Amino acid sequence: MTLTIDREKLRNTTAADLATQLESINYPASVSIEGDTINVRVGAASLPDVRRAMCRQMGWPSGEGKRVRMTETLNLLQLAGITKVKIMSDAETLDVELTQDGRCRKT
């Protein structure tokens, strides 16, 4: 069996998924991809809180009480060649690296 992966489609789909997941836990964000970097613009939110919400391995409770597993989305993006996350607010920027094991590390 041969699988063909459209990396651009995967990137666009998972970027949209990540934006939807962040919104479901009260961090409305615009998510875009440039090269190997995901750009997450969250307005006035606390960047350390957003990073923890994105990178928490056990999932994050949404407003509906569901667990939002952003780690699965980040793993898909990492498979598509994304290695960096830049989280931006109105006042600051936080750079995060996606490691091979799917974890996030501040850089």
PEQUI-V662013 format. One record per residue. N is the residue number from 1. OMEGA is omega as a letter, one per 20 degrees, with the letter a starting at -180 (NA if undefined). Layout:
n = {N;N}
omega = {OMEGA;OMEGA}
This chain:
n = {1;2;3;4;5;6;7;8;9;10;11;12;13;14;15;16;17;18;19;20;21;22;23;24;25;26;27;28;29;30;31;32;33;34;35;36;37;38;39;40;41;42;43;44;45;46;47;48;49;50;51;52;53;54;55;56;57;58;59;60;61;62;63;64;65;66;67;68;69;70;71;72;73;74;75;76;77;78;79;80;81;82;83;84;85;86;87;88;89;90;91;92;93;94;95;96;97;98;99;100;101;102;103;104;105;106;107}
omega = {r;r;r;a;r;a;r;r;r;r;a;a;a;r;r;r;a;r;r;r;r;r;a;r;r;r;r;a;r;a;r;a;r;a;a;a;r;r;a;r;a;r;a;a;r;a;r;r;r;r;r;r;a;a;a;a;a;a;a;a;r;r;r;r;r;r;r;a;a;r;r;r;r;r;r;r;r;r;r;r;r;a;a;r;r;r;a;r;r;a;a;r;r;r;a;r;r;a;a;a;r;r;r;r;r;r;NA}
